[in-house]
Amino acid sequence: MKKFFSGILKGFIFSIVGIVAFMWLFSVLFPRAYNVLEGKVLGIEADSVITVVQNKDTLAIAKPKEKKELPKLSERSVKLEHENGCYIIPTKVNGIPMKMTLDTGASHLTLSIVEYEFLRKQKLIEESSVQEGECTIANGEKVKCYFTKISELTIGDISLKDVECDIMEQQDAPVLLGMNVLKKLGNFYIDYNNNLLTFKD
C-alpha cells in the first residue's frame, strides 16, 4: 500500500516539475505568447499586456487600458417665464436688460419703436445704421418697418454679435426673439415642465 501511494506521489511531483519546466521553456522561446497567456489567467486583455525583459526574466505587466469617451454635447439652459400662454426670455440688448417673447414663427429679432428710441437716446444704436424697409406681420400684411443690427445680444451666458433686427413703427408692437437668433444658437428644445430653453452646441 505504501509503495502504491509512494508511486502516485512521485508521479504527481514529476508532473508538476514537467509542467513548470514546460512553462519556463515556453516563456523563454515565446515570451509574447506567454505574456498573453499569463494575462488571460490574470484577467488582463491581450492589448493591455506589455513585455518587459529584466535580467533575462520576462515579466507580464498590465498597462492601464485607454478609455475612449464619446464627445459630449455641450448644453446651456435659460429660464423662461410663462405669461398669457407665451414664453418670455430675459435678454440684454447692448447691455440693456430686455424681456422678449420667444416666437419661432418670427423670422427676425423684433423691437418696437419704443425700445429703439430708448437705445438710440442712450447711443447704443447708431441712427445711421437704420434702413427703411417692409416687413410681413403675423396676419400676412406688409407694413413699413426699419432694419438695423444689434451690436451685442446676450441670452444667459451666451453672447451674440451683430444680430439683425427689425424695428416696428407701432409703439405696442411685441418684442420678439425670432428664428435668426435661435439658428445662431444651434439646436434647441423647450422643457415645458421646468420652463427651460436648452441649447445644444
Secondary structure, 3 states (H helix, E strand, C coil): CHHHHHHHHHHHHHHHHHHHHHHHHHHHHCHHHHHHHHHHHHCCCHHHEEEEEECCEEEEEECCCCCCCCCCCCEEEEECEEECCEEEEEEEECCEEEEEEECCCCCCEEEEHHHHHHHHHCCCCCHHHCEEEEEECCCCCEEEEEEEEEEEEEECCEEEEEEEEEEECCCCCCCEECHHHHHHCCEEEEECCCCEEEEEC
